[in-house]
């Protein structure tokens, strides 16, 4: 049983009293509805039905409209009152109309065809058939669409046979079968077959804003915001620019260059800091080696690595020493990071591969590596690690 689609006749109707004619999998089937079902890149309507939250509206393969309610407290034959979330509905009507205007202008002005569209809660995307779209074209398109908005172009519907619709030379092929083809006409701008809902005049779109682009399937997908979302996006960007201007003590016209210079300086400072940290690790290890006890004339170092030295700097400093057995440990976020270095003649004192299983079991750890460096993590503390390593020395 199909719900009668009142939304085509009265797209601005916000409330309606309907009768439940069926309940399928907890979804309400009504005799008539103002709720537009999800499809064609457009979200389904939400709101309330007799005070119960309407989560979504969908249509199945038989064109039956399903009203997805949060709680199934209804019965067949019951009269219910639909109240649309009008802000949600109107937002999608604005976006859908803006998409027709933008796609129409992309085709007529720039020869760019629309492949697919998606209308989200905040953004509108148009996937084009172009492999690249210059930024200048995107800004020109934005200006053209906003000119159409200011031009107060009426939007209306026409129903055609398939033959008469095809004779109009539409920019997009007709996707429905048979006659009764519903055309959306934005006067003097675009005509296309579409089953969605739209505003009655382009002025109701309010504002159209180009937000960026991305590559998808070898095509360029353009990203836009519309109406209230566009205003929010522009103001958010303005707030960010203003705050960055304060942070960098720079006017708008100099902000990008000042930010680039600041980032370059930060990168240089970070590089210098890394070199300094590596040098500190190298100096500390050299000092430890100089004062380390010798076993068979080979220095053996047990190093509790301080927090300001990175374990990767320890690993980089280790090869500077010709013969060295190093056991290093550092606590990070409650776990022990361990390192075993066996350089040169130190292999006669400690064979990691034959000791690995016993060591990892004792420290509840994991890891490994390739001579001369072995690394990993463990649950045990450094004292257990050092004690176990000492016991495992040959």
C-alpha positions in Angstrom: 0.0 0.0 0.0 1.4 3.4 -1.0 1.2 6.6 0.9 -0.1 9.5 -1.2 2.8 12.0 -1.7 1.4 15.3 -0.5 4.9 16.8 -0.5 4.7 17.3 -4.3 1.5 19.2 -4.1 2.3 21.1 -0.9 6.1 21.2 -0.5 5.7 24.0 2.1 3.2 22.2 4.3 4.7 21.6 7.7 2.0 19.6 9.5 -0.6 17.0 8.5 -3.0 14.6 10.1 -2.8 11.1 8.6 -4.1 7.6 9.2 -1.8 4.6 9.8 -2.7 1.9 7.2 0.1 -0.5 8.0 3.1 -1.1 10.2 6.1 -2.9 8.6 9.1 -3.8 10.7 8.2 -1.1 13.1 7.9 1.6 10.4 4.6 3.4 9.9 2.8 3.4 6.5 0.4 6.3 6.2 -2.5 6.9 3.9 -0.9 10.2 2.8 2.3 12.0 3.9 4.1 15.3 3.7 7.4 13.5 4.5 9.8 13.3 1.6 11.6 9.9 1.4 15.4 9.7 1.2 16.6 9.5 -2.4 18.3 11.2 -5.3 21.1 12.4 -3.1 18.7 14.1 -0.7 18.0 13.2 2.9 14.7 11.9 4.1 12.5 14.1 6.2 12.6 14.0 10.0 10.4 15.5 12.8 7.8 14.0 15.0 4.7 11.8 14.5 2.2 12.4 17.4 5.1 13.5 19.6 7.3 10.5 18.8 10.6 11.2 17.0 10.6 10.6 13.3 14.2 9.4 12.6 14.0 9.1 8.8 11.7 8.6 5.9 12.5 6.1 3.1 10.9 4.5 0.1 11.2 0.8 -0.8 11.4 -0.9 -4.2 7.6 -0.9 -4.3 7.5 2.8 -3.7 5.9 2.4 -0.3 7.0 5.2 2.0 8.3 4.1 5.4 8.3 6.4 8.4 11.0 5.3 10.8 10.0 6.2 14.4 12.1 6.0 17.5 9.4 4.1 19.4 6.7 1.9 18.0 3.7 2.8 20.1 1.2 3.0 17.3 -1.6 0.8 15.9 -3.1 0.4 12.4 -6.1 2.7 11.9 -4.8 5.3 14.4 -4.8 9.0 13.3 -1.5 10.7 13.8 -0.2 14.2 13.5 3.0 14.8 11.4 5.2 17.7 12.3 8.2 18.2 10.0 11.6 19.5 11.2 11.1 22.4 8.9 14.7 23.8 9.3 16.0 20.4 8.1 13.5 20.1 5.2 14.0 23.7 4.0 17.8 23.3 4.1 17.6 20.4 1.7 15.1 22.3 -0.5 17.6 25.2 -0.7 20.5 22.9 -1.4 18.6 20.8 -4.1 17.6 24.0 -5.9 21.1 25.4 -5.7 22.5 22.2 -7.1 20.3 22.5 -10.2 21.4 26.1 -10.7 25.1 25.2 -10.3 25.0 22.1 -12.4 23.0 23.9 -15.1 25.5 26.8 -15.2 28.5 24.4 -15.1 27.1 22.7 -18.2 25.9 25.8 -20.2 28.8 28.2 -19.3 31.8 25.8 -18.9 30.8 22.6 -20.7 31.2 20.6 -17.4 28.8 17.8 -16.8 27.5 16.6 -13.4 28.2 13.0 -12.7 26.6 12.7 -9.2 25.5 14.9 -6.3 25.3 14.6 -2.5 23.4 16.8 -0.2 24.6 16.5 3.4 23.6 18.1 6.7 26.2 20.9 6.1 27.6 20.6 2.6 26.6 20.1 -1.0 29.0 18.2 -3.3 28.8 18.0 -7.1 31.0 15.4 -8.7 31.9 16.6 -12.2 33.2 14.8 -15.3 36.3 17.1 -15.4 39.7 15.9 -14.4 40.5 19.5 -13.2 38.6 22.7 -12.6 40.5 25.9 -12.2 39.9 27.9 -9.1 38.9 30.9 -11.2 36.0 28.9 -12.7 34.8 27.9 -9.2 34.7 31.5 -8.1 33.0 32.5 -11.3 30.4 29.8 -10.8 29.8 31.0 -7.3 29.2 34.6 -8.6 26.9 33.3 -11.3 24.8 31.2 -8.9 24.5 34.1 -6.5 23.4 36.4 -9.4 20.7 33.8 -10.2 19.7 34.0 -6.5 19.4 37.8 -6.6 17.5 37.5 -10.0 14.4 35.9 -8.3 14.0 33.2 -10.9 10.7 31.2 -10.3 11.0 27.5 -9.9 8.1 25.3 -11.1 7.3 21.7 -12.2 6.1 20.3 -15.5 5.0 16.7 -16.2 5.9 15.4 -19.7 5.8 12.2 -21.7 9.2 10.7 -22.1 9.2 11.7 -25.8 8.3 15.3 -25.1 10.9 15.6 -22.3 13.6 14.1 -24.4 12.8 16.6 -27.2 13.8 19.5 -24.8 17.5 18.5 -25.0 18.0 18.1 -21.3 21.6 18.2 -20.0 21.0 15.0 -18.1 19.4 11.7 -19.3 16.0 10.7 -17.9 16.5 8.0 -15.2 12.8 7.0 -14.7 10.9 4.7 -17.0 7.7 5.4 -18.9 5.7 8.6 -19.1 4.8 11.1 -16.4 8.3 12.5 -16.3 8.6 15.3 -13.7 10.7 18.2 -14.8 12.0 20.9 -12.5 12.3 24.2 -14.3 14.4 27.0 -12.9 13.2 29.7 -15.3 15.9 30.9 -17.8 18.5 28.8 -16.0 18.0 25.0 -16.0 15.5 22.3 -16.8 16.1 18.7 -15.7 14.1 15.6 -14.7 14.0 15.3 -10.9 11.8 13.8 -8.2 13.1 16.0 -5.4 11.7 19.0 -3.6 12.8 22.6 -4.3 12.1 26.2 -3.2 9.6 28.2 -5.2 12.0 31.0 -6.1 15.8 31.1 -6.4 15.9 34.1 -3.9 15.0 31.5 -1.2 18.4 29.8 -1.7 19.8 33.0 0.0 23.5 32.4 -0.5 25.8 30.0 -2.4 29.4 29.6 -1.3 32.3 27.7 -2.9 34.2 25.9 -0.1 36.8 23.8 -2.0 37.3 20.7 -4.2 38.8 17.2 -4.1 39.7 14.4 -6.5 37.5 11.4 -6.7 37.5 8.5 -9.2 39.6 10.7 -11.5 37.0 13.5 -11.4 36.9 16.8 -9.5 34.2 17.0 -6.8 33.2 20.5 -5.9 32.1 21.4 -2.4 29.6 24.1 -1.5 27.6 25.5 1.4 24.2 27.0 0.9 21.9 29.5 2.8 22.4 29.6 6.6 25.2 27.0 6.4 27.1 29.2 3.9 26.8 32.2 6.3 28.1 30.1 9.2 31.0 28.8 7.1 32.0 32.3 6.0 31.8 33.7 9.5 33.8 30.8 10.9 36.5 31.4 8.3 36.4 35.1 9.1 36.8 34.4 12.8 39.7 32.1 12.1 41.5 34.7 9.9 40.9 37.4 12.6 42.4 35.1 15.3 45.4 34.2 13.2 46.0 37.9 12.4 46.2 38.5 16.2 48.4 35.5 16.8 50.8 36.5 14.0 50.4 40.2 14.6 49.8 40.6 10.9 47.1 42.4 8.7 45.1 40.3 6.3 47.1 41.2 3.3 50.4 39.9 4.9 48.9 37.0 6.9 49.8 34.2 4.5 53.4 35.3 4.0 53.9 35.9 7.8 52.4 32.4 8.5 54.6 30.8 5.9 57.7 32.5 7.4 56.6 31.4 10.9 56.1 27.8 9.9 59.5 27.8 8.1 61.2 29.2 11.3 59.4 26.6 13.4 60.6 23.8 11.2 64.2 25.1 11.4 63.9 25.4 15.2 62.5 21.9 15.4 65.4 20.5 13.2 68.0 22.3 15.4 66.3 20.9 18.5 66.4 17.4 17.1 70.1 17.8 16.4 70.7 19.1 19.9 68.8 16.2 21.4 70.8 13.7 19.4 74.0 15.4 20.5 72.9 15.2 24.2 72.1 11.5 23.8 75.5 10.9 22.2 77.4 12.8 24.9 75.5 11.0 27.7 76.1 7.6 26.3 79.8 8.4 25.8 80.1 9.5 29.4 78.3 6.3 30.5 80.7 4.2 28.4 83.7 5.9 29.8 82.7 5.1 33.3 81.2 1.7 32.7 82.5 -1.5 34.2 84.4 -3.8 31.8 83.6 -7.4 31.3 86.3 -9.1 29.3 87.6 -5.6 28.4 84.1 -4.7 26.9 82.1 -1.9 28.5 78.7 -2.9 29.7 76.2 0.0 30.2 72.9 -0.1 32.0 71.1 3.1 31.1 67.9 4.4 32.7 67.2 6.9 29.9 65.8 10.2 31.1 62.5 11.6 29.8 64.1 14.4 27.8 66.0 11.8 25.6 64.2 9.9 22.9 65.0 6.2 22.5 65.6 6.7 18.8 68.4 9.1 19.7 69.9 6.4 22.0 69.7 3.9 19.0 71.4 6.5 16.8 74.2 7.2 19.3 74.9 3.5 19.9 76.8 2.7 16.6 79.4 5.4 17.5 81.1 2.9 19.8 83.1 0.0 18.4 82.7 -2.6 21.2 79.8 -2.1 23.5 77.0 -4.0 25.3 74.2 -1.6 26.1 71.0 -2.2 28.0 68.7 0.9 27.9 65.3 1.4 29.4 62.7 4.2 29.6 59.2 4.4 31.1 56.7 6.0 28.7 52.9 6.2 29.5 53.2 3.3 32.1 55.1 1.0 29.7 58.8 0.1 29.6 60.6 0.8 26.3 63.7 -1.4 26.2 66.8 -1.5 24.0 69.6 -4.0 23.8 72.7 -3.1 21.7 75.4 -5.7 21.0 78.3 -4.1 19.1 81.5 -5.7 18.0 83.1 -8.1 20.5 80.1 -7.7 22.9 78.5 -10.5 21.0 80.7 -12.9 23.0 78.9 -11.7 26.2 75.3 -11.6 25.1 73.6 -13.5 22.2 70.2 -11.8 22.0 68.6 -14.4 19.7 69.3 -17.3 22.1 68.2 -15.2 25.1 65.2 -13.5 23.6 62.5 -15.9 24.7 63.7 -15.9 28.3 64.1 -12.1 28.4 60.7 -11.3 27.0 59.0 -13.8 29.3 60.7 -12.3 32.4 59.8 -8.7 31.5 56.3 -9.5 30.0 57.5 -7.9 26.9 57.5 -8.0 23.1 59.9 -6.9 20.4 63.0 -7.9 18.5 65.2 -6.6 15.8 68.3 -7.2 13.8 71.9 -7.2 15.1 73.3 -5.1 16.5 70.1 -3.4 17.9 67.0 -5.0 19.4 64.1 -3.0 20.8 60.6 -3.5 22.2 58.2 -2.7 25.1 57.3 -4.5 28.3 55.1 -4.4 31.4 57.9 -4.9 33.9 60.0 -2.0 35.2 63.6 -1.2 34.4 65.0 -2.9 37.5 63.5 -6.2 36.4 64.8 -5.6 32.9 68.4 -4.8 34.0 68.5 -7.7 36.5 67.3 -10.2 33.9 69.8 -9.0 31.3 72.6 -9.3 33.8 71.6 -12.8 34.7 71.5 -13.8 31.0 75.0 -12.6 30.2 77.3 -15.4 29.2 
